[in-house]
């Protein structure tokens, strides 16, 4: 083990002192999909002290083309991404403390998880969660690193509270619509480039080299050979409700917490109960097997209906696959589970 980080320590900007700093730090990754799994592997190989990774979804066959931590066994078993990631990461580096959580990232559970975290990394696929991260970053004074990719396009931006404009200053409001991986596809090089930028920025923060941080909003199209770097210094808004002079952190308020939502590009609706529910999978299997084929693992239960598929998680959330119609999904939910 003595030579494990030798090549990283030979990089003078890290060195033995920087390696010790990395070993004593805690990173939270929200989302264990393409970006999240790539970033998690890089940090674990780099020797991060503690990694917390959270995700609400499970591994599907379409993930394997770009989500590098997962394999066919994970997809066959519909293993939650956080669980599969945790299992694979522990095999990569047993020295790292890994906390893998299957849950829907919301203000209430995230704020508790952020105690002692040094950097947050965005591995999500929607702007609701990103703007929650943006508010929490400034409320708790924790740096975070935005990242997104679709098709051959990618973007990343590093946000340091009190030093840089926040994501809301950059984007002004939650984007609606636009391309998704399910409409425009995605190629793995776009993922790898965004993740590389994210982890490079994270390492700079972890070793305290803030002067080397990139101070631009970076976008690229790897297929068209285009790169754009936008300086962000003058974009900051004094009246910004997240990083301005009168902060209200609007995305942490109750009314902005989505309970029923269409998952990004998935033809799937997620229903999150108002109150936490702990389903008995035994009872649920007996109840649903009259309606369709039921399969299960320790973390979720799936029921294939004629035109839709229900996936019930241990924390009470339900995915209704096969529709983007929220009312239809709710009707199925209440008819079969309510």
N, C-alpha and C positions, 0 to 999 in steps of 0.2 A: 504493500500500500504506500510505501514511502515515496515512490516515484509517480504516484497517480496524477498529481497536478504539476509535475515538473515542467512540462512544456508551457503551461499557462503561467507559471511563476517566472519563466525565463522572459516573458513579455514584460518589459521594464515598467510599464504603466500599472501593472498589477504587482508582480514581485511577491516575495514571501509575506510581506506586511498586508498587501491587498488580498492575498489568498486567505489570510486569517480574518480579515474583515468580511469576506464573502461567507466564510464558515460560521460567522456569528450573526448572520442576517436572516431575515424571514421575508419571503415573497409570497404574495397572494395572486393566483391566476384565476380570473373569472371566465369560465368557459373552457372545456377540454376538447374542443373540436380541432380543426386544422391548425390554427395559430396557437391555441392553448397547449395542445399536445407537443408541438414542435418546441415551443418555449420552455415547457416543463422539462423535456428531455435535455435541452441545452443547459438549463440551470442545474439540474441534478448532476450532469456530467461535470459541470464547473465546480461542484462542491458546495452549493448553497447549504446553509445550516438547516433551515426549515422551509418546506414548500407546502402551502395550502392550495389545493386545487378543487374548485367546485363546478358542478355541471348538473343540469336538469334532465339530460337526454341519455339515450342508450346507443350502442354501436349498431349501425346498419351497414349493409353491403356497400352502399354508395359512398360510405365514408372512407373505405380502404384505399381508394385511389390517391388520397392526399393526407389523411390523418395518420401520421407515421407510427404512432405508438400501438396501433391496434392490429389484430390479425383475424383470420377467418373464424377461429374459435370464439372470439368475442362477438362477432356478428351473428354466428349461428345461435349463440346463447342469449342474445339481446342483453348483453351485460352493460349496465350503466357505465358511461364513459369515465366518470370519476373513479369508479371501482376498478375498471380495467387499467386505467392510467396508473393508479396507485400500485397495482400488482406488478406492472411492467417496470415502473420506475424503481421500485425496491430491488428488483433484480439487477438494474443498471448500477445503482450505488446504494449499498446497505448502510452507509454512514449518514445519509441524509434522513432527517425526520420528515415524514410525508403524512400530511393530513388530507385525505380524499373524501369529499362530501357530496352526496347525491341530494341536491336541493335546488330550488328556484331562487336565484339571487334577488333579494329584495332589501330595502333599506334596513328593516328590523334585524334580519339575520346577518347582513353584511357588517353593520356597525359593530356588533359583538365580535365578529371574526377578525376585525381589523386591529384589534388591540395588539400592539407589539409588532405590527407589520411595517416593513421599511419601504417596500415598493409594491404597487399594484400593477398588474399587466392585463390588458384587455384582450381576451380571447373570445369575445361574444359575437353575436350576429345581429344585434339590434340596438337601436339608439336609445330606447327606453332605459336599458340597463347602463349604457354608456353615460347617459346624463345623470343617472344615480351615482355612478362611480365618480363622475366629475364633481358632484356636490359633496360626496363623502371625502374626496381628496382634499377639498378646501376646508371643510368643517374640521377634519382631523389632522390636517397638515401632513398628508402623505403623498409623495409623488406617484404619478401613474402614467402609463404609456399606452396611448391609443393605437389601435391597428385595425385595418380592414382590408379585405381583398375579394375580388370577384372577377371572373374571366381571366385576363392577363394583367389586370390593374391592381394596384395596391396603394395604400396610404398609411402613414404613421406620423405621430406627433407626440412629443414628450412634454408633460405638464408638471411644472414644479410650483406649488402654491407660493404666492407672494413674489414669484420671479417671472412667470410667463403668463400670457393670456390663457384662459381656460378654454375648454372645448366649446362652451356656449358662446364665447366671444368669437371663436373661429367659425362656427357653423350657425350661430344665431338662434336656431330652433331645430326641433327634431325633424329630420328629413322624412318625407312620406313617399312611399312607392320606390321606384328606381329598380335597377337590376339586382338580382339575387343569384346565388349559386345555382338555384333550380331553374332560373330563366335564362341566364347568360353562361352558365357553367363556370368552371374554374380549373386552372392548371396548377399543378403543384409548385412550379418555380415561383409563381406569384406569392404563394404562401411562404416559401422558404426565404424569399427576399425580405418580406415584411417582418417575419420572425427574427431574422438575423439583425435587422435594424433595432427591433425592440430589445433583444437580449444584449446587444452591444451597449445601448443606452442604459439598460438596467445594471450592467456590470460597472459602468462609469459611476452611477449613483451609489452602488453598493461599496465601492472602494473610495468614494468621496471625491472623485475627480469631476466636479460640476463644471469646471471651466472647459472641459472637452465635450460637453453635451451639445448636440445639434440644436440650433435655435430656430429651426424652420419647420414648416408643415411640408412633408415630403410626399410626393405622389410619383408613380411611374406606371408605364405600360411596357412590360418586359417583351411582349410580342412586337410592338411597334417601335421598340428601342427609344422610348421617350422617358425623360426624367424631368420633373419640375420641383423646385425648392422655393417655397414662399416664405419670406421673412415675416415673422409674426409679432415683432416687438410693438408696432404701432396699432395693432388690431384690438388691443385690450380696451374694454369699455368701462368707464368709471361707474356707470349705472348698472353694470352686470349683476344680476341677483345671486350669482355664484361667487365671483371673485372681486366684485366692485366694493364700493365704500359702504353700502347698506345691503348686506347679504341676507337673503331669505331662504336660500337652498330649496328652491321650489320643487325639485324632483324627489325630495325626501318626504313631502307631505302626503297624507293618506289618499287624497283625491287623485294623485298621479300614479298610484300603484294599481296596475292593471290586474284584474282578477280573471278575466277571460280574454284571450288574445289569439290571433292567428300567428302561428310560428312562421318565421321568415322563409318564404319560398317553399314551404313544406306541404301545402295542401293539408294542413293539420291545425286543429284548434286545441289550445291548452286551457283547461278549466282548473282553477285553483280555489278550493273551498274557502269561504270566509273564515271558518274556524278549522283548526288542525283536526284531521281525521286519521285514525290508525285503522286501516282496513284489515280484517282477517282474511287472508288469501284463501284459506280453506272454505270459509263461508261464501266468499265471492266466487270461487270456482264452482261450487254447487249451485249458486244462483244463476251464473251466466252460461253454464254448459248447455242449457236448454235453448240458448239463443245462437250459439256458434261454437267453433272449436277453441278450446282454452289451452294456453300454454303458460308456464310460469317459471321463475327462478327465485332465489331468495329476495330479490329487490323489486320485482314487478310482475304483474299478471297481464296477459294479453288475451283478448277475445276477438276472433275473426267473425264479423257479422257478414251478411250478404253483400253489402256495399261499403261498409266501413269497418274499421278496427279500433277497438278500445284498448288502451294501455293504461293500467292503473299502477301508480307508484306507492311505495310504502308510506310516503308523507302525505298521501291523500290527493295528490294531483292526478289528473286524467288527461291523456292525449286522445283526441278523436281524430283518427287518420281518415283521409278520403274526402275532406270537405274544408272549405274556407268560410262556410256559412256558420256564424257564431250561434244564431238562433237554432238552426238544425242540430248543431252539436250539443247545445244545452238541452234540447228536447230529448235526444238520445240519452244524455247523462241522467236526467231526472227520471226518464222512463225505466232505465235499467238499474240505476244506482241510487236514485233519490228515495 
